[in-house]
Amino acid sequence: MAQYKTPGVYVVEKSAFPNSVVEVATAVPAFIGYTEFADNKGTSLANKPWRITSMAEFIAYFGGAPKTRFSIAGLAAPAASEAGGAPAANVGSADFSFFDAATKKRQQYVLSTEGTPYILYYSMLLFFQNGGGPCYIVSVGNYGDDLDADKITAGIDTLLKEQEPTMVLVPDAVHLKDQDCASVQSALLMHCGYKTRNRFALLDVYDGYKDRQDPAGDCISAFRESVGSNFLDFGAAYYPWINTSIVKDKDLDFTSIANPDVLTALIKQELSSILDAKDPTPAAKVKIDQINATLAAITTTQDQSNESAFDIHTVNKTLMAVSSLYPQIILAIQKKLNLLPPAAGMAGVYTMVDNTRGVWKAPANVSISGVVSPAVSISNDEQEDLNVHTQGKSVNAIRSFIGEGVMVWGARTLDGNSLDWRYVSVRRTMLMIEESIKQACKAYVFEPNTANTWVTVKSMVRNFLTSVWKRGGLAGASADDAFSVFVGLGETMTADDILEGLLKVSVLVAVSRPAEFIEITFEQQMQKS
């Protein structure tokens, strides 16, 4: 109370309302992976969480796309001979093929990745295309480094000092060895469910581009065995991988091929009738010279230390015009680069749904942008085992529906048998409520543990929960049906608690759950007229 020593009139303002609870952000993912560089005007950003808000900022701080190169190799057993140049009925596992007029056979070829694949850059494109916003990037290495599970796990731990992230993803984990991928995903779940308890993990299924009947084994069963059984309610997984449209054909050229000599040999073989013309006309001679110069430029350009963008564009344009095989190769490379795990796209979907409907809306029955098709088609019967399983490790399906596009058709956490934490929206809503109230109650640390403080805290929490209930986050016909707040001596605390400096608040909430199954019953009634 103020002491008045000088005669006069004094005005004293008293706060009539308690502090308000500010709702924390719910969709701020953190991506851990490998980038071209990690630099901010000369300051290294390696193994340092860095906040960005757009793809332009990602490129400025972490660089562009990796220069993934592919080698061309022929299949050991080519298809049977054909009388004409029609495509083979079954090309097996070939990425592209063409009919060789000299041997009267359809030759089949495969593309294999040279070096280490890095997909963080493409995952960020998919994230922002699906409505992504502010996020954190942790660069644990540069292009050229081998993927290392220990480095990735150490990158996850750097997020312990950051308060804002609410989701964690490691897109590059699917290109580790299967055991290393499992260890990284277990570390993600432990980070979210044990070390921080305020964020959610989005996991990708290892080899999720394969059908469950693949001879190599069932990828879903392997995932369920490897993910463990701890903190499953703090994570969700999605299957299958998706064929995206992130990488465009204009982004690719012949420099993506690691063995240009094989490429030139194939094109010469395809254009042999032109290149071997005996008495060409002047126009044909010009075309032959142009083709020979173009093929020679393929090797010459790749041997140069400083490539000329103009020369590459010119050669690439010429190859597209004169060869029907070269566009097939570029298309095959494009398809391989566009096959991505879905977690990054789902992080964008989470962000979009949170911003438009709220965190309590299940991130399902929405389409994914930038996606052509799922890598594997799933039927209703096949999804039964994904959604409901005896082990409780639910995996959400991504499916294609006629007239609707590619849809997210599942909203369960990995803890599918839990009645408390079965749904993604319930777990993430509780994380938001818990973290918001926790941050707001910091204002009352070291305040007197008296009835005045108890009433203030109770009013603050009730006002916040009333706002959440009015927006549809809590279920109940009235606010009292949706939540209850208890605090005070004899209610949540004992006299010993007060002596020990403990102020205990008990909050009960009825979080709205999604209508996952809708049953429509029809009956016949008697004729009335």
Rosetta blueprint (number, residue, H / E / L):
1 M L
2 A L
3 Q L
4 Y L
5 K L
6 T L
7 P L
8 G L
9 V L
10 Y L
11 V L
12 V L
13 E L
14 K L
15 S L
16 A L
17 F L
18 P L
19 N L
20 S L
21 V L
22 V L
23 E L
24 V L
25 A L
26 T L
27 A L
28 V L
29 P E
30 A E
31 F E
32 I E
33 G E
34 Y E
35 T E
36 E L
37 F L
38 A L
39 D E
40 N E
41 K L
42 G L
43 T E
44 S E
45 L L
46 A E
47 N L
48 K L
49 P L
50 W E
51 R E
52 I E
53 T L
54 S L
55 M H
56 A H
57 E H
58 F H
59 I H
60 A H
61 Y H
62 F H
63 G L
64 G L
65 A L
66 P L
67 K L
68 T L
69 R E
70 F E
71 S E
72 I E
73 A E
74 G E
75 L L
76 A L
77 A L
78 P L
79 A L
80 A L
81 S E
82 E L
83 A L
84 G L
85 G L
86 A L
87 P L
88 A L
89 A L
90 N L
91 V L
92 G L
93 S L
94 A L
95 D L
96 F E
97 S E
98 F E
99 F E
100 D E
101 A L
102 A L
103 T L
104 K L
105 K E
106 R E
107 Q E
108 Q E
109 Y E
110 V E
111 L E
112 S E
113 T E
114 E E
115 G L
116 T L
117 P L
118 Y L
119 I L
120 L H
121 Y H
122 Y H
123 S H
124 M H
125 L H
126 L H
127 F H
128 F H
129 Q H
130 N L
131 G L
132 G L
133 G L
134 P L
135 C E
136 Y E
137 I E
138 V E
139 S E
140 V E
141 G E
142 N E
143 Y L
144 G L
145 D L
146 D L
147 L L
148 D L
149 A H
150 D H
151 K H
152 I H
153 T H
154 A H
155 G H
156 I H
157 D H
158 T H
159 L H
160 L H
161 K H
162 E L
163 Q L
164 E L
165 P L
166 T L
167 M E
168 V E
169 L E
170 V L
171 P H
172 D H
173 A H
174 V H
175 H H
176 L L
177 K L
178 D H
179 Q H
180 D H
181 C H
182 A H
183 S H
184 V H
185 Q H
186 S H
187 A H
188 L H
189 L H
190 M H
191 H H
192 C H
193 G H
194 Y H
195 K H
196 T H
197 R L
198 N L
199 R L
200 F E
201 A E
202 L E
203 L E
204 D E
205 V L
206 Y L
207 D L
208 G L
209 Y L
210 K L
211 D L
212 R L
213 Q L
214 D L
215 P L
216 A L
217 G L
218 D L
219 C H
220 I H
221 S H
222 A H
223 F H
224 R H
225 E H
226 S H
227 V L
228 G L
229 S L
230 N L
231 F L
232 L H
233 D H
234 F H
235 G E
236 A E
237 A E
238 Y E
239 Y E
240 P L
241 W L
242 I E
243 N E
244 T E
245 S L
246 I L
247 V L
248 K L
249 D H
250 K H
251 D H
252 L L
253 D L
254 F H
255 T H
256 S H
257 I E
258 A L
259 N L
260 P H
261 D H
262 V H
263 L H
264 T H
265 A H
266 L H
267 I H
268 K H
269 Q H
270 E H
271 L L
272 S H
273 S H
274 I H
275 L H
276 D L
277 A L
278 K L
279 D L
280 P L
281 T L
282 P H
283 A H
284 A H
285 K H
286 V H
287 K H
288 I H
289 D H
290 Q H
291 I H
292 N H
293 A H
294 T H
295 L H
296 A H
297 A H
298 I H
299 T H
300 T H
301 T H
302 Q H
303 D H
304 Q L
305 S L
306 N L
307 E L
308 S L
309 A H
310 F H
311 D H
312 I H
313 H H
314 T H
315 V H
316 N H
317 K H
318 T H
319 L H
320 M H
321 A H
322 V H
323 S L
324 S L
325 L H
326 Y H
327 P H
328 Q H
329 I H
330 I H
331 L H
332 A H
333 I H
334 Q H
335 K H
336 K H
337 L H
338 N H
339 L E
340 L E
341 P L
342 P L
343 A H
344 A H
345 G H
346 M H
347 A H
348 G H
349 V H
350 Y H
351 T H
352 M H
353 V H
354 D H
355 N H
356 T H
357 R L
358 G L
359 V L
360 W L
361 K L
362 A L
363 P L
364 A L
365 N L
366 V L
367 S E
368 I L
369 S L
370 G L
371 V E
372 V E
373 S E
374 P E
375 A L
376 V L
377 S L
378 I L
379 S L
380 N H
381 D H
382 E H
383 Q H
384 E H
385 D H
386 L H
387 N H
388 V L
389 H L
390 T L
391 Q L
392 G L
393 K L
394 S L
395 V L
396 N E
397 A E
398 I E
399 R E
400 S E
401 F E
402 I L
403 G L
404 E L
405 G E
406 V E
407 M E
408 V E
409 W E
410 G L
411 A L
412 R E
413 T L
414 L L
415 D L
416 G L
417 N L
418 S L
419 L L
420 D L
421 W L
422 R L
423 Y E
424 V H
425 S H
426 V H
427 R H
428 R H
429 T H
430 M H
431 L H
432 M H
433 I H
434 E H
435 E H
436 S H
437 I H
438 K H
439 Q H
440 A H
441 C H
442 K H
443 A H
444 Y H
445 V L
446 F L
447 E L
448 P L
449 N L
450 T L
451 A H
452 N H
453 T H
454 W H
455 V H
456 T H
457 V H
458 K H
459 S H
460 M H
461 V H
462 R H
463 N H
464 F H
465 L H
466 T H
467 S H
468 V H
469 W H
470 K H
471 R L
472 G L
473 G L
474 L E
475 A L
476 G L
477 A L
478 S L
479 A H
480 D H
481 D H
482 A H
483 F E
484 S E
485 V E
486 F E
487 V E
488 G L
489 L E
490 G L
491 E L
492 T L
493 M E
494 T L
495 A H
496 D H
497 D H
498 I H
499 L H
500 E L
501 G L
502 L L
503 L L
504 K L
505 V E
506 S E
507 V E
508 L E
509 V E
510 A L
511 V E
512 S L
513 R L
514 P L
515 A L
516 E L
517 F L
518 I L
519 E L
520 I L
521 T L
522 F L
523 E L
524 Q L
525 Q L
526 M L
527 Q L
528 K L
529 S L
